[in-house]
Amino acid sequence: MILKTLAAAAAFACTLWLPAAAAVDNDAAVKLNKESGCTKCHSVDKAKKGPAYQKTAAKYKGKADGEAKLVDLLTKSPKVKMEDGSEEEHKAVATKDAAQVKNLAQWILAQ
């Protein structure tokens, strides 16, 4: 009986986790990333003018408000500190579609 309960709980936990992990549309995120000019300052694994996405993911991953902070950064054009210490206005992504922005934020967090 205990084994059946544990198996059911594990299966339920997997259903909660899998949709979130599978929800990222990599192709759409990469396309929006390029269309928005993000690759001018960022790459997945190397710092350019801005931090690598892996560094950004490490900063926000696992934090309750991590995705929301990334969405704000991607849409509100705040002042940001660059890798060289200078500050400039972060450009907003080339869409107002909340689902596309959320997908891009999730893609960054997955790096």
Phi, psi and omega in degrees: 000315180297320180297320178296320180295316179295319179296319179294318179295319179295318179297318178296316180299321179295324179293330177287324184279316187300314181301322180293318181289324183276352187287338184287125175264097184302315182299316180294321179295315179296320179297312179296320178304314180288315181299329182274356179079015182297328183290349176295322184247347185229152168221173182293313190237002180230138176288136172243230174293325176248173183290156173294150179299328178297322178292318178296317179299316180298325180292320187256340185299134177085354178270138183303324182256013184300312180295318180297320178295320177295317178301316177300315180299323182282342187241340188253002178051054178283166172287134179230153178270128182275169181301330181274003178095346178286166177240145174205167179284127178285128180287143178282153178292161187274042175203154174253359181288111184301324180293321178292320180293316178298318178299317178297317178299317179295323178296317178299315180296336181277356183283000000 
